[in-house]
Amino acid sequence: MKNTLLLSLLLAAASSPAFASIALAQKYTCTACHATDRKVVGPSYQDIARRYAADKGAEAKLAARIKAGGAGSWGPVPMPPNPAIPDADLKALSKWILGQK
């Protein structure tokens, strides 16, 4: 009984949006340049969330930026485009990043 309960809790945690989104960030190699709480090559996810906190259209803007790439918003280092990321994953990543306050 204890093993079944533990397995159920682990599966529930693994399927939570927060876990799924960090897994997506790792899957699409976002974590090679970004970290939750510190600048790596690009800004931290927390810095991104703070910058766009008051922007009602931030989720769509961030998804578009992830897909198209860009440079200049956070300094001279460009972020490469990621056109192969499915729209549902872009939305999940954007939502998760904006929640990292």
Sequence and secondary structure as in RCSB ss.txt:
>XXXX:A:sequence
MKNTLLLSLLLAAASSPAFASIALAQKYTCTACHATDRKVVGPSYQDIARRYAADKGAEAKLAARIKAGGAGSWG
PVPMPPNPAIPDADLKALSKWILGQK
>XXXX:A:secstr
 HHHHHHHHHHHHHTSHHHHHHHHHHHTTGGGTB SSSBSSS  HHHHHHHTTT TTHHHHHHHHHHH B SSSS
SS B   TTS HHHHHHHHHHHHT  
